[in-house]
Amino acid sequence: MTTPTLATRTYHGVTIPQPGTFVIDPAHTAVGFVARHLMVSKVRGSFSEVSGSITVGEDPLASSVEAMIGAASINTGAPDRDGHLRSADFLNVESYPNLTFRSLRVERHSGANFAGGDQRSTFALAGELTIRGVTREVELEVEFDGVVRNPWGQEVIGFTATTEIDREEFGITWNAALESGGVLVGKKVKIEISVQAKRDA
């Protein structure tokens, strides 16, 4: 059976998919975070349950994304710490089982085709992030990583994104003072995302 040709278009020198809906592939998507610990080190963690969709618009800058993350799927590699992060001191997963993100608009965009075929498309995506029932607008720095067809004939797109939030703005205020000064857990949390999504329509 012949593999269908990949239908793409060019936007600001970058190859992008034709309009349509792509479903996030949780097996190839990673949502990670980094937070300060004891003022001198960093703790890294991730969420394993991710779902959602990306809608690529006729106007690429009118594209949108919705995503949901299972709060209880948090993992930092330390079971006791993960249990505390699931508790009411932090994510309160029994009352708020999901974190959600809904895009609002594209703030900035740049795209270029560099020597050697290296294509880059970056943009700032504004959206509503909800944690523990509290919704705040955040801005993600996003890079479009490309569009391909996988060995099973499915059209796949990839993105990476980063942002930084203040956890206290979402009602996560628990902390403990250190004898030497400072606090146990930093307020700022860096979020690092790598998304792979398959065409659904």
C-alpha positions in Angstrom: 0.0 0.0 0.0 1.3 3.4 -1.0 1.8 5.9 1.9 -0.2 9.1 1.2 1.8 12.2 0.4 2.2 14.6 3.4 0.0 17.6 2.7 1.8 20.7 4.0 2.1 24.4 3.3 4.7 27.1 3.8 4.3 29.9 6.3 7.1 32.5 6.8 9.5 30.0 5.2 8.5 27.1 7.5 6.7 24.0 6.5 3.5 23.6 8.5 0.5 21.2 8.4 -2.7 21.9 6.5 -5.6 23.1 8.8 -7.2 20.4 11.0 -7.3 18.9 14.5 -4.5 16.9 16.1 -4.9 14.8 19.2 -2.1 14.9 21.8 -0.2 11.5 22.0 0.4 10.9 25.7 3.0 8.2 25.0 5.2 10.8 23.3 4.4 13.9 25.3 6.2 15.1 28.4 5.1 17.7 30.9 8.0 18.5 33.3 8.7 21.1 35.9 11.6 22.4 38.0 11.4 24.0 41.4 14.0 25.3 43.9 14.6 23.2 47.0 16.4 24.4 50.2 17.4 27.5 48.2 20.5 25.8 46.8 19.3 22.9 44.6 16.5 22.0 42.1 13.9 19.3 42.1 12.7 18.0 38.8 9.4 16.2 38.2 6.8 15.4 35.6 3.2 14.4 35.0 2.5 11.2 33.1 -1.2 11.7 32.3 -1.7 14.2 29.6 -4.6 14.6 27.1 -5.9 17.3 24.7 -6.0 18.6 21.2 -4.4 21.2 18.9 -6.5 22.9 16.2 -4.4 24.2 13.3 -6.3 27.1 11.7 -6.5 28.4 8.2 -4.6 31.4 9.7 -1.8 29.7 11.6 -1.9 32.5 14.2 -5.5 31.6 14.9 -4.6 28.0 15.9 -5.5 26.8 19.4 -4.8 24.2 22.0 -6.6 22.6 25.0 -4.8 20.3 27.4 -5.6 18.4 30.6 -3.1 17.0 33.0 -3.9 14.4 35.7 -2.7 16.0 39.0 -2.2 12.7 40.7 0.2 11.5 38.0 2.9 13.8 39.4 6.3 12.1 39.9 9.5 13.4 41.3 11.1 10.1 42.0 10.5 10.3 45.7 7.2 8.6 46.9 7.0 10.5 50.2 7.5 13.8 48.4 5.0 12.9 45.7 2.4 12.1 48.3 3.0 15.5 49.9 2.6 17.2 46.5 -0.7 15.4 46.0 -2.0 16.5 49.4 -4.0 19.7 50.3 -0.7 21.5 51.0 0.0 21.5 47.3 -2.1 20.2 44.4 -5.0 18.8 46.5 -5.7 16.2 44.0 -8.8 14.8 45.7 -10.6 18.2 45.3 -8.9 19.2 42.1 -8.0 16.1 40.0 -6.9 18.0 36.9 -4.7 20.9 35.7 -6.0 22.5 32.5 -4.7 24.9 29.9 -6.7 26.7 27.2 -5.0 29.0 24.7 -6.3 32.5 24.1 -4.1 34.1 21.4 -0.7 34.2 19.8 1.2 37.2 21.1 4.3 37.1 18.9 5.6 34.9 16.0 8.8 34.5 14.0 9.7 31.9 11.4 12.6 31.3 9.1 14.3 28.7 6.9 18.0 28.6 7.7 20.9 27.2 5.7 21.0 23.5 5.6 17.2 23.2 5.7 16.9 24.0 9.4 13.4 25.4 9.8 12.4 27.3 13.0 9.1 28.8 14.0 8.7 30.2 17.4 5.8 32.1 19.0 4.5 33.3 22.4 1.2 31.7 23.2 -1.1 33.3 25.8 -3.6 31.0 27.6 -5.5 30.2 30.8 -3.8 27.8 33.2 -6.0 26.4 36.0 -4.5 24.8 39.0 -6.4 24.0 42.2 -9.5 25.7 40.7 -7.5 29.0 40.3 -7.2 30.3 36.7 -4.4 32.7 35.7 -3.2 33.9 32.3 0.3 32.7 31.4 2.5 33.0 28.4 4.3 30.0 26.9 7.4 30.4 24.7 6.7 27.8 22.0 8.8 26.3 19.2 7.2 24.3 16.4 9.4 21.3 15.8 7.9 20.1 12.5 5.4 17.9 10.7 6.1 14.3 9.5 4.4 11.1 8.7 5.2 8.2 11.0 5.9 4.6 9.9 2.1 3.8 10.4 1.0 6.5 7.9 -0.2 9.0 10.6 0.6 12.7 10.2 2.4 13.9 13.3 3.3 17.4 14.6 5.7 18.3 17.4 6.1 21.3 19.7 8.2 22.3 22.7 7.2 25.0 25.1 8.4 26.6 28.4 6.9 29.0 30.9 7.5 30.0 34.5 4.7 30.5 37.1 4.5 31.7 40.7 2.8 28.8 42.5 1.5 31.1 45.2 -0.7 32.8 42.6 -2.5 29.5 42.3 -3.1 29.2 46.0 -0.1 26.8 46.6 1.4 28.7 49.5 2.8 25.9 51.8 6.4 26.4 52.9 8.8 25.9 55.8 11.4 28.3 57.1 15.0 27.3 57.2 17.2 28.0 60.3 19.8 29.4 58.0 17.3 31.7 56.4 15.1 31.3 53.3 12.5 28.7 52.8 12.2 25.0 51.9 10.4 25.4 48.5 10.8 28.2 46.0 7.8 30.1 44.7 8.8 30.0 41.1 8.2 26.9 39.0 9.6 26.4 35.5 7.4 24.3 33.3 8.9 22.4 30.3 6.7 20.7 27.7 7.4 18.5 24.7 4.2 17.6 22.7 3.6 15.1 19.9 0.2 15.1 18.3 -1.5 13.0 15.6 -4.0 14.2 13.0 -7.5 13.4 13.9 -9.4 15.4 11.3 
